[in-house]
Amino acid sequence: MPAPAAHLVHFYSTPDRLAASLCSFFAEPLKHGESVIVVMRPEHRVALDAALKAAGVDLAAEVRAGRYQALDVTETLDSILTEDGLSPELFRVGPRALVLEARRRTGAVHVYGEMIGTLVSRGDVVTAFELEALLSEFIREHPFRLFCGYPRDMLEGDLAGVIDGVASVHDAFVAVRGAMVPGLTAAVDLPIGADTAAHARRTVSEVLEAWGIVEGDWLDDAMAVVDELVSAAVLRGAPTIALALAGERDHVVVTVTGSAPTGDEDPWAHAEAHAETGRSFAVLASLAQAWGVERLPDGSRMWARLAR
């Protein structure tokens, strides 16, 4: 089945890590005859092409069939910008038409783009927000899967607040992602209240010590990450919160799943003030090897992988 439509933020650090992550999302759709369109820097295109070939994708055949299309991010931006700024009409007859045609031919299309990140890095925040608005409206009208790529170092320093605002229109956050088969596992339902985060920290500390993971500085980092994940679930008003740990020799994965609040309230609204500070992004970017946030039909799930 085609992947569900989604508007995702993808933070990347190096071309190779970005390529490995995108390959995990795009290789199978290409093998099943779906379309993939990427708008990226040349060095990222080289790395992604190599990763897809290594994953068994006949890239030359996909290009000939028009199912894999790679565009240069600078050239694509130039095609939709005028002296007066972003042109909705040029966007409509350019990138939008390209995606719709690919979707019409193969039934499903997956898109990765670095246009927003490039605009932000140039300091053109206004145009970045305008383009995000066009993309969000496009996805609502014609659902498809879109990854918007941002350099991970944008999460630090003066741009953190800007990234928070741009990313707020997305459905989920993705960082370097890979298959994980847990060895040691533990799960617990957390009591909801003023001491939820403290209970979570105590639980994680006890479990990790029982597993023999007692490195002092590493435990401090783990506690900081757990505190951010649980606090975010509390701020979203989750009536139930589940904490899970999965341990391997070289890493531990912490997952916090919160159910959706009752009623018509937006479960993400509670976290806006917290997110606008950029604190969660800064903590996860600096302490976690990989991390992600995703909406679920009945709530949300946040995870972080900590390298030992």
C-alpha positions, 0 to 999 in steps of 0.5 A: 500500500502507498505510504499515507500523505504527510508533511514531514520535517527531515533534519540532516547532518551529512550527505551520507546520513541524509542519503541513508535515511531518505533511501529507507523511505524511497527505495521500496516505493521505487521498486513498487513502481511509485514516483520519487521527486527530489529537489536537493543540492548536487552533493546530496543527489550524488549520495542519494543515488549511490544509496538507492543503487546499493539498495537494489534500485535500478536507478537508470531504469527509474530515470528513463521511466520518469519515476525518479526525478532529481532537480537542483534546488537552486535552479528550482528556486530560481524558476519560481522567484521573481524580482517581487518574490515568490510567484504562486503562478510559477509554482503552480505551473512548475513544481506543482504541475510536476508532482501532479503529473507524477502522481497521475502516472503512478498513483503515488508520489514521494517528494523531498525538497531543500527549498525552504531550508535554502531560503532560511539559510539565505535569511529570506524567512518571509519567502520561506514561510510563503512557500511553506504555506503554498506546499501545505495547501497543495498537500491538503488539496492533493495528498502526497508525502513530502519531506522538507529538508533542513540542515541539522545545525539550523537547530542551534543558534539564532535560527532555532526559533525560525525553524520552530515556526517553519516546522510547526506546520508539519505533521512529524519530525524525522532525524537520522533513522535506521532499523532497530531490533531491540534486545533488552526492553522495558515499558511502563505507564506513567501516572499523570500529575505534577511529578510525571517527569520525575517518575519517568526519570526515576524509572529510566534510571532504575531500568538502566542501572539494572541493565548495567548502564551506569555511566554517570555523564551518559545517564545525565544526558539520558535523564535530560532527554527523558525529561523533554520527551515526557514534558512534551507529552504532558504539555500536549494534555495527554490523558495517558502516557506510556514510556518504553526503553529498548537497549542494545550494546551501543545504544538505547532508544527511549519512546514516549507515547501519549494518547490524544486529549478528549474533546475537540482540542488540538493535542499539539496546541499545548506544546506551542509555547514550549516548542517556540523556545527551541529547547526541545530541539536543542536538547534532542539535537545535541544529546540524541544520536537520532530522534523523531516525533510523529502523530498517531490516529489516537495521539503522538509518539516521540522517540530518541536514540542515545548512543552509549 
